[in-house]
Amino acid sequence: MGVIGDGLDRAAEQAFTRPVPKTAGARMRFLVRTEKSTRAVARLLGVSRRTVERYVKGQIKRPRPELADRLAGEVRARWQPRVRERARRRAATTGGIVVESRARFGFTAAPGTSDDGRMRRITQHLPPVYAARLFDAQAAGATDTRLQAVVAEGLREVYFKADGHRAPGLMVEFTDIDYIDFDY
């Protein structure tokens, strides 16, 4: 996934009500419980079925680094889906989303104005409409470029155009993202 998709996933993890399992055995048991079989977990992680069974029984405790990363990622992706969905629904209907980013912003505006792009650090609350568009695009499998366009449009309307009170016709380019974080 891209920078924006990863940022949205990190924001969803902040809504968790219980900590994600920490040990390899607990993570494996969780995956076996959610996937319903050791065969499915073995296929998911790219290991043998017997290896999964050994982790579940506690016979193996420390996975190889690449397996540990895959295991942690798969558990985080499946942890508390209803809590994650409830937080997204709340952000998309009533709360909105806060975007904090350091990126290059360039402008296309009326003649005589500056359109040179420069790095800016912006923290801005976007209304629920933009949160809903972001979540819908992410669920539809949109590319990071499409997600970036939705964020750019939201920042243009709310931050740079002050909800339509200034700079009519302003177009914003949102590129060279140094970092981006979201909060619902």
C-alpha positions in Angstrom: 0.0 0.0 0.0 1.1 3.6 -0.3 1.8 6.4 2.1 -1.8 7.6 2.4 -3.3 4.1 2.7 -0.7 3.2 5.4 -1.6 6.4 7.2 -5.3 5.6 7.2 -4.5 2.1 8.5 -2.4 3.5 11.4 -5.2 5.9 12.3 -7.7 3.0 12.4 -5.3 1.2 14.8 -5.6 4.1 17.3 -9.3 3.1 17.8 -8.4 -0.4 19.1 -9.8 -1.1 22.6 -7.5 -4.0 23.4 -3.8 -4.4 22.6 -2.8 -6.5 19.6 -1.2 -9.9 20.6 2.5 -9.5 21.2 4.0 -13.0 21.2 4.3 -15.2 18.1 2.2 -18.0 19.7 -0.6 -15.6 20.6 -0.5 -14.1 17.1 -0.6 -17.6 15.5 -3.5 -18.7 17.7 -5.4 -15.6 16.8 -4.9 -16.2 13.1 -5.9 -19.9 13.4 -9.1 -18.7 15.2 -10.0 -16.1 12.6 -9.0 -18.2 9.5 -10.5 -21.4 10.9 -7.6 -23.7 10.0 -3.9 -24.2 10.3 -3.7 -24.9 6.5 -5.2 -21.5 5.7 -2.8 -19.7 8.1 0.2 -21.7 6.6 -0.8 -20.6 3.1 -1.3 -17.0 4.2 2.1 -16.8 5.8 4.0 -19.0 3.4 5.1 -21.6 5.9 4.2 -25.3 6.4 1.2 -26.4 8.3 3.4 -28.2 10.8 5.2 -24.9 11.6 1.9 -23.2 12.4 1.0 -26.1 14.7 4.3 -25.8 16.5 3.8 -22.1 17.1 0.3 -22.7 18.4 1.6 -25.4 20.9 4.4 -23.2 22.0 7.2 -25.4 20.7 8.6 -22.6 18.6 8.7 -19.1 20.2 10.9 -16.8 18.0 10.1 -16.5 14.3 12.5 -15.5 11.6 12.5 -11.7 11.1 10.6 -11.9 7.7 8.0 -14.3 9.2 7.7 -12.1 12.3 6.9 -9.1 10.0 4.4 -11.0 8.0 2.8 -12.4 11.1 2.5 -8.9 12.8 1.0 -7.4 9.6 -1.6 -10.1 9.1 -2.7 -9.9 12.8 -2.9 -6.1 12.7 -5.0 -6.2 9.5 -7.5 -8.6 11.1 -7.6 -7.2 14.7 -10.9 -5.8 15.9 -12.6 -5.2 12.5 -15.9 -4.0 14.1 -14.1 -1.4 16.2 -12.1 -0.2 13.2 -15.3 0.0 11.1 -17.2 1.8 13.8 -14.4 4.5 14.1 -14.4 4.9 10.3 -18.2 5.2 10.1 -18.1 7.8 12.9 -15.4 9.8 11.1 -17.3 9.6 7.8 -20.7 10.7 9.2 -20.1 13.1 12.1 -16.5 13.6 13.2 -14.4 14.1 10.1 -10.7 13.4 9.9 -7.6 15.4 10.9 -4.7 15.4 8.4 -1.2 16.3 9.5 1.3 16.4 6.6 4.5 17.8 5.5 4.5 18.0 1.7 5.2 20.2 -1.2 2.2 22.3 -2.2 2.1 24.1 -5.5 -0.7 26.3 -6.8 -2.4 27.2 -10.1 -4.0 30.5 -9.5 -4.9 33.8 -11.2 -2.1 35.7 -13.1 0.2 37.6 -10.9 0.2 35.3 -8.0 2.9 33.0 -6.8 2.6 29.4 -7.9 6.0 28.1 -6.7 5.7 24.9 -4.8 7.2 24.8 -1.3 7.3 22.4 1.6 4.6 23.2 4.2 3.6 21.5 7.4 -0.2 21.5 7.6 -2.5 20.1 10.3 -6.1 20.5 9.2 -9.5 19.0 10.2 -11.4 17.9 7.1 -15.2 17.5 7.2 -16.9 14.1 7.2 -17.5 14.3 3.4 -13.8 14.0 2.7 -13.3 11.3 5.2 -16.1 9.3 3.6 -14.6 9.8 0.1 -11.2 8.6 1.4 -12.6 5.5 3.1 -14.8 4.7 0.0 -11.8 5.1 -2.3 -9.6 2.9 -0.1 -12.2 0.2 0.1 -12.6 0.2 -3.6 -8.9 -0.4 -4.0 -7.9 3.0 -5.3 -4.3 3.8 -5.9 -2.3 6.1 -3.6 -2.4 8.7 -6.4 -6.3 8.8 -6.2 -6.2 8.9 -2.4 -3.7 11.8 -2.6 -6.1 13.6 -5.0 -8.9 13.4 -2.4 -6.7 14.7 0.4 -5.5 17.5 -1.9 -9.0 18.5 -2.8 -10.0 18.6 0.9 -7.0 20.7 1.9 -7.6 23.0 -1.1 -11.2 23.6 -0.1 -10.9 23.9 3.7 -7.3 25.2 4.2 -6.4 27.2 1.2 -9.8 28.5 0.0 -11.3 28.8 3.6 -14.5 26.9 2.7 -15.0 29.0 -0.5 -14.4 32.4 1.1 -11.2 33.3 -0.7 -9.1 32.4 -3.8 -11.7 31.3 -6.3 -10.3 29.2 -9.1 -7.3 28.1 -7.0 -5.9 24.6 -7.8 -3.5 22.9 -5.4 -0.9 20.3 -6.2 0.0 18.0 -3.3 3.3 16.2 -4.0 6.6 15.1 -2.4 4.9 13.9 0.8 7.5 13.8 3.5 5.0 12.3 6.0 1.3 12.1 6.5 -0.7 11.1 9.5 -4.5 10.9 10.1 -6.6 10.9 13.2 -10.4 10.4 13.5 
